[in-house]
Amino acid sequence: MKILLSAFACEPDRGSEPGFGWNAAIELARQGNEVWVLTRPEGRAAIERKLAEEHMPSLHVVYVKDRPQIRRLIRGNAGYFINYFYWQHQAYKAAKRLDADLSFDVIHHMTLGSLQGGSWLWRLKKPMVFGPVGGGQTAPAEFKQYFGNKWVQEAARSLLRCRMAGWNPVLRGTIRNASKTLVTNRDTLQIAQAVGGKNISLFLDTSLPRNFFPDKLPERRTEGGMKLLWVGRLMPRKALRLAVEAMAQVDRGLGVQLYIIGGGELEDQVPRWIAEYGVEEQVVFLGQLPWEQVREHYLSSDCFLFTSLRDSFGAQVLEAMAYGLPVIVLDHHGVRDFVPDDAGIKIPVVYPEQAVKQIAEAISYLSQRPDERKRMGAIGYSFAREHTWEAFGQKMESIYKEIQSC
């Protein structure tokens, strides 16, 4: 099958969108397809090194120039997306030339995984997959205190990108003409349907390589205090402060310790929060760590906590389940839709005091029940095993055949 992928973000050995774009492309090529990838030159050096290491003659990378100077002139998300829209226009022109020579069987917009960013490639009038995309999820206004002075920006995002999505001509054209749209949560699905999308399905926007998993479900200690782990970028919407607040309500006699791994714009504030809530003995802030050390913490922890107030899903949740950890998550967005109910505890998102109290109760409950942690961890481990890159490729093959037959 000849497949054209649009992957603005595409780079090996990276996480998030660049890693998703690269891993999706290489897996589809490994499954015997001829794959052409449109991407920007930013990741070229890393891509060329990887292609030199791996014999992959069926993977062809076409570099389409963007305009990074736009981002220097216009700061923040506005500059990023203006540059992205410029790149999409250039990518469409490149795709049109390639299709005239190669006649692709399937077109697939892979990254950016943004519903509102849309894609120009539907204009090729070929069977097309759009996604998986997120972007329809919004942070609950009741929790605006966790955003500080960034709440105005967050509220504007919710208004412009979600509530006014129907006014977006790029989105309308894409969603109404795509043969198949894949979305990462029900919030995004509802917007896609409202704008006129058809043949829309939920689809997880992260996968793991087979060698990521331990050979078998890790055995964990059943005595002593529970080690709780939080991993993520330190930015307002990740709401680490919720975790610190909750720890202040956990009985210290239970011996629970929270380990925090991550860096970012709020890094300097974490020690202040720990001091403010008087949990210096219960909370350990490790900062940004190399992957090998993060892996060791996944293996040595007993439970994983995810407090994000806005996320398509959260790759670290799948990583935690891959290491057999039960998870405590907020019951909204992608984790609500994908995490098995029996793989952990989902906290209703109503208002801050309630959420903090119920997070603390969940921590306390699991800290006293190692057998329950083991049972939940095994369910999460089985779920994660279903989401390898190989499985991703097989699912995509099935989708491609579906839309070609329509």
C-alpha angles and dihedrals in degrees: 000000000000109000129184115202125194107208113163087174110048127142134136122243093022133114131226119024099345091053092045092052093050098043093047091051096048094045092052089050091049089056091064102266126131103239129192116190125200111204141146122265094248094095096037098112093051092044094050091049091051094047089051090054096046124051101230109151092163093062115083121183121203116191116216115191120238127190108251089175087073088066091051091052097041114039128211130010093331092064092042094054096042087056089046093052090049090051092048091055091051091045091053091054090050091047092051091054092047093048091052088059102034107025100218121223095210136016118207127187103205108163144061089044092209121131092201093048091063122179136263093211096089085079088074087073094223130127102287138190118202114198159289084256134168131179101115094095119098133196112250111253090221087071097050091119088076091061097055111187090352092072094090089057091046093049090049089052091052091050100044101035101035115019093038096038092117090067092060108103094193091055093045093052093047100044095046095048103038113106090216131011121199118199132188100218143012092255090062092042091057092053092046090052093046091053091053104267122159134198094025123169138178111250130173112244097212137059137174134227116250092245090058092077125081111246091252138005105292117248112232133198118263098201133067130033120326119256109220120196132206119184127179151090114304100238131126099261092054088065099206088166089072088062093049092048091050092051089057088062096049115101106255090214089072090068095226116165125193118210117199122202122183148076136223146106095324095048094111092053098056096080089049092054091048090052093042092057094039096237100129090128094046103042127059119192111203100172122209113347134185115258096256090059092045088053091053090054091051088053096045098043127092102205140012127225124203117184104169115150092199126022137132087226119309121248092214090064091060089045091053092050089048086062092049098255121150110231135222109203140164109260100241143083120009098343089056091053101042112024108092111246091234094051093080143318124306116207118213112240105224109123135337101258091051093046094049091048093049094045088053090048091050091050091049093047095052094041089065097043113061091165090056090049089052092049093049092044091054091053092049091047091054091049092050091050088062091060105066123135089250090057089047090056092049092050091050091050088055092049092048091053090048095055094042090057094052 
